[in-house]
Amino acid sequence: MEKFISQSNLEQFYKKEIFIKGKKGVNEQIQKIQTDGSKHTRSIFLSHSHLDKTIVNKISLLFSSLNIDMYIDWLDKSLPEQTDRNTAEAIKSKIYETNHFLFLATYHGLRSKWCNWELGIADSLKNSKKLAILPIETKSGNWSGNEYLCLYPEMRFENENLDNLDVKKLKYTKLMAK
């Protein structure tokens, strides 16, 4: 049965990784996600709110275990310290360069002006097969005030246990606007 990923799923996965690799090993892997660059053939630009750093770390660890590179802007040392036009240009380039775009739909992500701007850029640069929404909150699918999100497929998982996750078990479901 397909389902949305939950914060509880992510927490269980994260704890298992810490048990196996230790806290230091997990933190090193998260840092390595960005510094390795595109060593895999699949790459994702993760659009997210910086207020969701804990969730982002867990998501990046999950995708790293699937051998998928993930671009996370706050790990990019080439971005200017002060957000400006150069930041926007660099973000736009990264959206173009990565194979896929994933919008992390959380409470904070839905309210972020940057996330919505990034989604608009991705919409113009990527086809719908390379763009998806990853709902995390329990209100997944209820986009009241953000109905435009119904235009995009949502990422779902076939099983509840993330331990045996396989790229082939990721599903994209396009919701119909109600």
RAKA-V633042 format. One record per residue. SS is DSSP state (2 for helix, 1 for strand, 0 for the rest). Layout:
ss->{SS/SS}
This chain:
ss->{0/0/1/0/0/0/2/2/2/2/2/2/2/2/2/2/2/2/2/2/2/2/2/2/2/2/2/2/2/2/2/2/2/2/2/0/0/0/0/0/0/0/1/1/1/1/1/0/0/2/2/2/2/2/2/2/2/2/2/2/2/2/2/2/2/0/0/0/1/1/1/0/2/2/2/0/0/0/0/0/0/0/0/0/2/2/2/2/2/2/2/2/2/2/2/2/2/0/0/1/1/1/1/1/1/0/2/2/2/2/2/0/2/2/2/2/2/2/2/2/2/2/2/2/2/0/0/2/2/2/1/1/1/1/1/0/0/0/0/0/0/0/0/0/0/0/2/2/2/2/2/0/1/1/1/1/1/0/0/0/0/2/2/2/0/0/2/2/2/1/1/1/1/1/0/0/0/0}
